[in-house]
Amino acid sequence: MGQSKRFKEATGQVDRDRLYSLEEAVALLKSFPAPKFDESVELAINLGVDPKHADQMVRGAIVLPHGVGKSVRVIVFAKGDKEKEAREAGADEVGAEDLAKKIQDENWLEFDRAIATPDMMGVVGRLGKVLGPRGLMPNPKLGTVTMDVGQAVQEQKSGKVEYRVDKAGIVHVAVGKLSFDAVQIVENAAALIDVIIRAKPAVAKGTYLKKISISSTMGPGVRVDPSNAGQAKAA
């Protein structure tokens, strides 16, 4: 399939040999010919790690300063007071064995995040084959297995995003929508880069932030200078 006229026009505005500052890259994205829908803005960060080794895995979650511009559907596995807390915090669906049964029997997956109290993990664990491959399994490291379900629901609803390095050593994360102000996109992207810099594995050798690229859903990537991309400044 040929590239669209809009994509070609946008590509023509990008200097392939140049590393842009984050602010310049975002300004360039916003100057491309207008899309027909509100595209997501995604950051791709190529890290100098080997994810095959457990001690070089880079993974975590962050609440972006300006959210990601989409409503997040959150379910919670909890009972009693914790069920009430989750509902009051705005969870879309709350339950225990009944909720697990609905997912198992009806293959119901109309949610973006799942949170569970630690005592419910026996029930949730049985859904591993369904939730695991889709990245929906609650995880203590990501703050989605917790007794503080109210706060967890609010964080997920307000734009908490998970990041995880893939087999090729790249982290892909959406950092907002093209309709956001340039400053909001820059601040979200810088916050993500900062948290990834801080997550650098102790055993990682050589250059850690190798390449950074920012793009919109249907647009070309713009290369960002890794040396001054985060507020923490890459080492």
Secondary structure, DSSP 8 states (H G I E B T S, - for coil): ----HHHHHHHHTS-TT--B-HHHHHHHHHHS---SS--EEEEEEEES--TTSGGG--EEEEE-TT--SS---EEEE--HHHHHHHHHTT-SEEESHHHHHHHHHH-----SEEEE-GGGHHHHHTTHHHHGGGT-S--GGGT-B-S-HHHHHHHHHTTEEEEE--TTSEEEEEEEETTS-HHHHHHHHHHHHHHHHHT--TT--S-SEEEEEEEETTS--EEE-GGGSSTT---
